[in-house]
């Protein structure tokens, strides 16, 4: 029940395209859903996060879509750039505790 | 603003040896987390501190792992004795606190890469 599932495992997108990564959870007590970006040899960096009281949040080229009834949320990267090539992790938390991360999606953006 | 500091960056030890990692969180951050990230996987929470108290250590293998944050600032994570399966990157993160919204935002350090041979 604590698991967060993430797909796809890897994703190749052309420059300027849209990258979409999906996550699903079971624990309905989760109330905070962040996305992290990680480059090789670096720690994860927070990209954007959402609470379950909203269905969508946009920050620049990054958008989270949240479907509470389906217990799913997704990250959309618009106008993908080669510099976006990294591993992306979704996560979920319950009152700032019990942080659970997905297994990650390796994104490659081709120039 | 200085980020989360961790040391050492790399460590190679033999199995059954002991090792310690150090973390200094962002100034003013009350919550500190230790994660284990095995190659190709997402980070796994080991322990969470709020100031100098433990909030969650349910996934910490307590027979060999220990952690402390005595003065509510920096923290150490120790493994004794190490096993081959402990080879991973150990990440430290900090956040302002637990009362919601942006206070949950975690800032990660660069991690310590541990290799157990």
Interface residues (C-beta under 8 A of the other chain):
Chain A: X6 X32 X34 X36 X41 X42 X43 X44 X45 X46 X49 X51 X89 X91 X93 X95 X96 X97 X98 X99 X100 X101 X102 X103 X104
Chain B: X4 X31 X33 X40 X41 X42 X43 X44 X45 X48 X55 X56 X91 X93 X95 X97 X98 X99 X100 X101 X103 X104 X105 X106 X107 X108 X109 X110 X111
